[in-house]
Amino acid sequence: MFYGQPEGTGFESLDPRFNSCVIGHVRVERLWTGARWSEGPAWFAAGRYLVWSDIPNNRMLRFDECSGQVSTFRSPSNYSNGNTVDRQGRLVSCEHGARRVTRTEHDGSISVIADNHTGKRLNSPNDVIVKSDGSIWFTDPFYGIVVDYEGGKAPMEQKGCYVYRVDGNTGELTVVADDFDKPNGLAFSPDEKFLYIADTGISHAANGPKHIRRLEVNGATLGKSKVFADCTAGLFDGFRFDADGRLWTSAGDGVHCYDPDGTLLGKVLIPELVSNICFGGEKLNRLFICGTTSLYSVYLGVNGVKTY
């Protein structure tokens, strides 16, 4: 069901370079509402539908672009959070409840990609991406085990909150970054030379980080790191790149767009906290936005990175 343009939405240009990213007469649409905490949108090009998580309600939802209808994709979902689609068109999900990363195969069966490191359970995998070589990279903060809301309250078994890589050929799980407080959203630059990772440590420490870092990618390892941007409204969470290298990220007042040089170019204003975004639609020029309770979208003058 189409809910129209809600109050409090629109564009805010902070740099002239943002003007070419938006279309003057286009408005933000609220496509659906009724979630408790929307997260992890993933676009399935072959079926023209979007899957996303409603974490506290322990379900995954499905938006059909052709009909505009929303239905339940999976319930229960093991309190799924971040989702992505691999190069073979399969769903890859982070599950807070089962403390694991899984892949939904073409026949509907579920394969476990990772659920432990050095024999100890993961914390609560949060967000996940797949590199062109088939490797799977994910973050593992403790948000799904700290309270009984987005998973199940339980003790941490790992010594910290790490970023992991799963080899696409061997399935070997390795830690690629151990110096984050609460690693959260992550995405590769279009050329995959850099990995960008959000750190939302301020969620549990007044002086904690609230930024996105850029790390050099050296094959299966990460190199030099620098802060790319500090959040000016709430926290960064999930984010994606457009084909020209601009970073579009969730924030407390909507979606922030950053130039590759780190300049905040402008915002897509949303009247609730935004957790995550992804590009979709036939031409990957439709930005899908997970607000706290609602699913939004807006057509842009840019296109997302094609990964299929």
Secondary structure, DSSP 8 states (H G I E B T S, - for coil): ------TT-EEEESSGGGGGGS-TT---EEEEE--SSEEEEEEETTTTEEEEEETTTTEEEEEETTT--EEEEESS-SSEEEEEE-TTS-EEEEETTTTEEEEE-TTS-EEEEESEETTEE-S----EEE-TTS-EEEEE-STTTSSSSSS------SSS-EEEEE-TTT--EEEEE---SSEEEEEE-TTSSEEEEEE-GGGS-TT---EEEEEEEETTEEEEEEEEEE-SSS----EEEBTTS-EEEEETTEEEEE-TTS-EEEEEE-SS-EEEEEEESTTS-EEEEEESSEEEEEE-SS-B----
